[in-house]
Every structure is written in C-alpha cells, then in structure tokens.
Amino acid sequence: MKRLFLIEYHKIKHSRSSIILISAYFVFLTLITLIAAIKFDIGPIEFHLADQGIFNFPLIWHFNSFIAAFFKLFLAVVIVSMISNEYSNRTLKQNLIDGLSKKEFMASKVIVVAVFSALSTLFVAVISLILGMIYSDYTEISIVFSELHFLLLYFLKLFGFFSLCLFLGILIKRSAFALGFLIVLLIGEQIVWGIGGELLAEYGNFAEKTDAFSLASQIKGFFPLQASFNLLHEPFTRLSAIQSVAKELGEDVVLNYQTTPKEVAIAIGYTLIYLWSSLTILKKRDL
C-alpha cells in the first residue's frame, strides 16, 4: 500500500496544476473561519453571524461539514485530471509494462481518493474544534464531542463523490468531457425531478401538488448525485434565529436534519458500483 501511495504522490507532486488546485481547496476551507467575522446592520439591529449559534457545539460539526462539502469540486478536478493524464501521457501503459497490475493501479487511485477524503475531514475537524472553542457557548466535553458522526458522513460524501469522478475519468479518459458529464448529470437530475413532480401532480392521485413533489423528491434520493448530497442535510433550520423568525410568521420549523440508514446505504451502494465499474473497465479495456 505504501508503494502504491508513493507512486501517486510523486505524480501529484510534479503536477503544478494539481498542487495549485489542492492548495486552493484547503485555502477555501480555511476561509470558513471568516464567517465568524461577518457583521452587518439591519436598521437598528446589529447582526453578527457568529452570535447566531453556528459555531456552537455540537452544531458546528454539522454546519462546517455541510459548507465545506461545496468546495470538493477543486479536488474533483484534480482526480479527473489525474486519470486523464495517465492516458494522455501514457504513464498508465508504462506502469503496466513496469510490472504494476491493473488491480494495483486501481488500488493506487482508490488510496488517493481515500487520502484526499481523510485529510479534508481532518482539516474540517480541526477548524471546527478551534472555532467552537472560541465562539461556542457550550464547551462541556460531552457536548463538544457529540454529533461527530457528521464528520464521518462528510468523509463518506467526499469518498463517494471522488469515486464517481474516478469512474468518469476512467470511462471518458478526457478531463474536460468527464467534468462536463458531471455538470450535465447534476442539471439532468434537477430536470428529471422537476418534470417528474409535474407529471405526478397532474396525473397522480394527490390532494396537493406538494405531495406529488414530495414523492418525486423521495425518488430523486436514488439518483447518483442526490444520493451523495443526502448524506448531509442542510443545517440552517437548526439556527435559533431561523426558528424565531418562523414562529413570528406562524410557521413551524420541522427539524429533519439527521441522515437515515437508508440514505447511507444508497450512497455506499453507489460508491461500490463506481469502484467496481472502474476496475471492470480497466480490466476489459485494451491499453
């Protein structure tokens, strides 16, 4: 395993674009700390985002994991480009000639995906711990280290998404087309969900249109990218300010932020499919 990791490490180390993207990724993750400095006035009311409880333990594990997940596209580009370069530079063929098996080649890429996911998770954990110790109203040990499962979900989210990028890179071989397909898949899922909801509302036996779209959303949970997104639900309804505004408007805020075992199983299932499909393509393709 160490040998396979070092092979990939040397490839990334000598890729200037990969170094820039990886550095940019961790810089943007660090910028999460600047959220604490956001202040603005709404009439006579001074609004300080850090005072709204987003950095309170244990909410901070959920909030920072959710926000940090949006920056994963930087590493996605690195992974897709890494695979594309293997084909364009013929290093894949050379590695096989030098004695590396296709299974070992695939294992080396999975190790990179796992390392990226683990380092990102560790980075978010450290940032969250520091911000929480500075701004949280609750610093009891039992509270600080509760809800750490959001970090595990963050790791699974990244690992699954990067596995999809790995699969697309191997399948399509060209980074631009692979990333383009990823964007098309994202837009396509939203279009299918919208059309499906409208069709269900029109032809289904539903009392309200919202019921039809609720069913469409449940079906959408089985789509590849949505399955990844569902690993971390939005944390904003947990904020006391949001709940207070909702109560003043006479609305009830339904807190439904916990990820279900079904959602985890779907995401893990897709991840296994991506990895198995990638290895199958490598084994069957004439390189």
C-alpha positions as semicolon CSV with decimal commas, in nm:
position;residue;x (nm);y (nm);z (nm)
1;M;0,000;0,000;0,000
2;K;0,285;0,237;0,085
3;R;0,446;0,171;-0,255
4;L;0,122;0,247;-0,439
5;F;0,072;0,566;-0,240
6;L;0,427;0,686;-0,312
7;I;0,377;0,629;-0,685
8;E;0,071;0,855;-0,685
9;Y;0,235;1,104;-0,451
10;H;0,524;1,159;-0,690
11;K;0,285;1,204;-0,983
12;I;0,084;1,469;-0,796
13;K;0,395;1,638;-0,657
14;H;0,524;1,702;-1,008
15;S;0,190;1,829;-1,139
16;R;0,178;2,206;-1,098
17;S;-0,195;2,231;-1,172
18;S;-0,276;1,966;-0,910
19;I;-0,069;2,146;-0,646
20;I;-0,245;2,476;-0,722
21;L;-0,593;2,320;-0,704
22;I;-0,518;2,128;-0,383
23;S;-0,375;2,442;-0,223
24;A;-0,677;2,646;-0,334
25;Y;-0,908;2,382;-0,189
26;F;-0,755;2,400;0,158
27;V;-0,736;2,779;0,141
28;F;-1,110;2,796;0,073
29;L;-1,176;2,554;0,359
30;T;-0,978;2,787;0,585
31;L;-1,196;3,078;0,471
32;I;-1,481;2,918;0,664
33;T;-1,325;3,087;0,965
34;L;-1,405;3,426;0,810
35;I;-1,776;3,354;0,852
36;A;-1,724;3,441;1,216
37;A;-1,628;3,797;1,118
38;I;-1,943;3,870;0,915
39;K;-2,128;4,165;1,068
40;F;-2,391;4,394;0,922
41;D;-2,674;4,616;1,042
42;I;-3,043;4,569;0,963
43;G;-3,188;4,902;1,073
44;P;-3,123;4,932;1,445
45;I;-3,034;4,562;1,470
46;E;-2,667;4,461;1,454
47;F;-2,633;4,115;1,302
48;H;-2,322;3,912;1,388
49;L;-2,328;3,569;1,227
50;A;-2,110;3,412;1,495
51;D;-2,374;3,512;1,754
52;Q;-2,643;3,308;1,575
53;G;-2,510;2,982;1,716
54;I;-2,349;2,838;1,402
55;F;-2,025;2,781;1,593
56;N;-2,190;2,627;1,897
57;F;-2,107;2,268;1,977
58;P;-2,236;2,031;1,852
59;L;-2,400;2,225;1,562
60;I;-2,060;2,333;1,430
61;W;-1,974;1,977;1,320
62;H;-2,287;1,973;1,107
63;F;-2,261;2,330;0,976
64;N;-1,894;2,324;0,877
65;S;-1,920;1,980;0,716
66;F;-2,216;2,094;0,507
67;I;-2,043;2,416;0,392
68;A;-1,705;2,252;0,330
69;A;-1,862;1,988;0,105
70;F;-1,931;2,253;-0,161
71;F;-1,557;2,302;-0,216
72;K;-1,499;1,938;-0,313
73;L;-1,508;2,032;-0,682
74;F;-1,147;2,151;-0,656
75;L;-1,028;1,801;-0,568
76;A;-1,272;1,653;-0,820
77;V;-1,083;1,837;-1,095
78;V;-0,754;1,700;-0,958
79;I;-0,882;1,342;-0,961
80;V;-1,032;1,361;-1,311
81;S;-0,720;1,531;-1,447
82;M;-0,502;1,274;-1,276
83;I;-0,677;0,993;-1,465
84;S;-0,679;1,187;-1,792
85;N;-0,303;1,244;-1,766
86;E;-0,247;0,871;-1,721
87;Y;-0,392;0,817;-2,069
88;S;-0,256;1,126;-2,245
89;N;0,098;1,085;-2,104
90;R;0,085;0,705;-2,144
91;T;0,200;0,659;-1,784
92;L;-0,073;0,401;-1,730
93;K;0,068;0,181;-2,006
94;Q;0,421;0,236;-1,879
95;N;0,319;0,142;-1,523
96;L;0,172;-0,184;-1,654
97;I;0,487;-0,256;-1,854
98;D;0,694;-0,194;-1,539
99;G;0,501;-0,467;-1,360
100;L;0,208;-0,284;-1,198
101;S;-0,112;-0,485;-1,238
102;K;-0,440;-0,322;-1,332
103;K;-0,577;-0,410;-0,990
104;E;-0,280;-0,240;-0,822
105;F;-0,321;0,063;-1,048
106;M;-0,686;0,088;-0,944
107;A;-0,589;0,042;-0,578
108;S;-0,341;0,330;-0,605
109;K;-0,617;0,562;-0,727
110;V;-0,855;0,450;-0,452
111;I;-0,582;0,521;-0,197
112;V;-0,551;0,877;-0,333
113;V;-0,928;0,921;-0,310
114;A;-0,927;0,791;0,049
115;V;-0,632;1,015;0,147
116;F;-0,793;1,326;-0,002
117;S;-1,118;1,247;0,183
118;A;-0,941;1,174;0,513
119;L;-0,719;1,485;0,501
120;S;-1,016;1,706;0,419
121;T;-1,217;1,554;0,704
122;L;-0,930;1,603;0,948
123;F;-0,884;1,963;0,830
124;V;-1,253;2,044;0,878
125;A;-1,246;1,876;1,221
126;V;-0,950;2,088;1,337
127;I;-1,102;2,412;1,206
128;S;-1,436;2,330;1,368
129;L;-1,274;2,247;1,700
130;I;-1,080;2,574;1,706
131;L;-1,380;2,787;1,607
132;G;-1,600;2,604;1,856
133;M;-1,359;2,658;2,143
134;I;-1,351;3,030;2,060
135;Y;-1,719;3,101;1,991
136;S;-1,929;2,818;2,134
137;D;-2,148;2,882;2,436
138;Y;-2,113;2,515;2,533
139;T;-1,769;2,369;2,597
140;E;-1,853;2,068;2,813
141;I;-1,669;1,760;2,688
142;S;-1,990;1,559;2,648
143;I;-2,136;1,832;2,424
144;V;-1,816;1,911;2,232
145;F;-1,771;1,553;2,113
146;S;-2,135;1,476;2,042
147;E;-2,264;1,456;1,685
148;L;-1,919;1,371;1,549
149;H;-2,098;1,136;1,309
150;F;-2,136;1,438;1,079
151;L;-1,760;1,419;1,014
152;L;-1,798;1,052;0,921
153;L;-2,082;1,142;0,685
154;Y;-1,862;1,414;0,538
155;F;-1,589;1,158;0,473
156;L;-1,836;0,919;0,308
157;K;-1,974;1,204;0,098
158;L;-1,629;1,300;-0,031
159;F;-1,515;0,942;-0,085
160;G;-1,831;0,859;-0,279
161;F;-1,816;1,173;-0,493
162;F;-1,446;1,130;-0,568
163;S;-1,513;0,765;-0,658
164;L;-1,767;0,891;-0,914
165;C;-1,505;1,131;-1,053
166;L;-1,257;0,842;-1,069
167;F;-1,510;0,633;-1,260
168;L;-1,588;0,914;-1,507
169;G;-1,218;0,979;-1,560
170;I;-1,153;0,614;-1,644
171;L;-1,468;0,583;-1,857
172;I;-1,430;0,901;-2,063
173;K;-1,049;0,949;-2,038
174;R;-1,066;1,321;-2,118
175;S;-1,092;1,550;-1,815
176;A;-1,294;1,824;-1,986
177;F;-1,557;1,578;-2,111
178;A;-1,567;1,395;-1,778
179;L;-1,626;1,719;-1,584
180;G;-1,880;1,826;-1,846
181;F;-2,068;1,500;-1,799
182;L;-2,068;1,563;-1,424
183;I;-2,234;1,902;-1,478
184;V;-2,485;1,751;-1,723
185;L;-2,567;1,482;-1,467
186;L;-2,628;1,746;-1,200
187;I;-2,858;1,952;-1,424
188;G;-3,026;1,637;-1,558
189;E;-3,122;1,517;-1,211
190;Q;-3,290;1,852;-1,138
191;I;-3,478;1,847;-1,470
192;V;-3,598;1,489;-1,423
193;W;-3,710;1,574;-1,068
194;G;-3,900;1,884;-1,188
195;I;-4,070;1,708;-1,480
196;G;-4,145;1,403;-1,268
197;G;-4,303;1,619;-0,998
198;E;-4,522;1,799;-1,251
199;L;-4,634;1,470;-1,411
200;L;-4,715;1,318;-1,073
201;A;-4,911;1,631;-0,976
202;E;-5,110;1,622;-1,299
203;Y;-5,178;1,252;-1,339
204;G;-5,129;1,117;-0,986
205;N;-5,395;1,096;-0,722
206;F;-5,259;1,367;-0,491
207;A;-5,458;1,615;-0,286
208;E;-5,182;1,876;-0,304
209;K;-4,907;1,947;-0,556
210;T;-4,657;1,947;-0,273
211;D;-4,742;1,581;-0,206
212;A;-4,653;1,495;-0,564
213;F;-4,318;1,673;-0,538
214;S;-4,257;1,507;-0,203
215;L;-4,283;1,168;-0,373
216;A;-4,064;1,293;-0,659
217;S;-3,803;1,401;-0,403
218;Q;-3,806;1,055;-0,246
219;I;-3,743;0,901;-0,588
220;K;-3,474;1,161;-0,654
221;G;-3,292;1,029;-0,348
222;F;-3,193;0,728;-0,561
223;F;-3,018;0,949;-0,820
224;P;-2,634;0,937;-0,802
225;L;-2,554;1,299;-0,709
226;Q;-2,862;1,341;-0,492
227;A;-2,766;1,026;-0,301
228;S;-2,434;1,193;-0,222
229;F;-2,600;1,524;-0,128
230;N;-2,844;1,348;0,107
231;L;-2,559;1,235;0,332
232;L;-2,553;1,584;0,483
233;H;-2,883;1,769;0,513
234;E;-2,894;2,147;0,546
235;P;-2,819;2,276;0,899
236;F;-2,977;2,622;0,873
237;T;-3,317;2,531;1,019
238;R;-3,132;2,440;1,339
239;L;-3,033;2,804;1,395
240;S;-3,228;2,977;1,670
241;A;-3,269;3,290;1,453
242;I;-3,441;3,091;1,177
243;Q;-3,670;2,920;1,426
244;S;-3,759;3,253;1,590
245;V;-3,847;3,415;1,256
246;A;-4,057;3,114;1,161
247;K;-4,251;3,131;1,487
248;E;-4,320;3,501;1,437
249;L;-4,460;3,418;1,093
250;G;-4,675;3,144;1,245
251;E;-4,481;2,864;1,079
252;D;-4,348;2,550;1,243
253;V;-3,990;2,453;1,162
254;V;-3,964;2,077;1,122
255;L;-3,612;1,968;1,217
256;N;-3,527;1,681;0,986
257;Y;-3,150;1,705;0,958
258;Q;-3,043;1,355;1,058
259;T;-2,926;1,122;0,782
260;T;-3,117;0,794;0,770
261;P;-2,956;0,446;0,739
262;K;-3,133;0,414;0,403
263;E;-2,959;0,726;0,269
264;V;-2,622;0,600;0,392
265;A;-2,682;0,259;0,232
266;I;-2,774;0,415;-0,105
267;A;-2,461;0,633;-0,104
268;I;-2,233;0,343;-0,009
269;G;-2,401;0,127;-0,274
270;Y;-2,325;0,383;-0,544
271;T;-1,965;0,412;-0,423
272;L;-1,914;0,036;-0,455
273;I;-2,070;0,045;-0,803
274;Y;-1,833;0,325;-0,912
275;L;-1,525;0,139;-0,788
276;W;-1,631;-0,199;-0,929
277;S;-1,720;-0,043;-1,264
278;S;-1,387;0,141;-1,280
279;L;-1,192;-0,180;-1,219
280;T;-1,405;-0,371;-1,470
281;I;-1,340;-0,109;-1,741
282;L;-0,965;-0,120;-1,673
283;K;-0,957;-0,498;-1,693
284;K;-1,151;-0,515;-2,020
285;R;-1,003;-0,215;-2,197
286;D;-0,707;-0,264;-2,428
287;L;-0,448;-0,016;-2,303
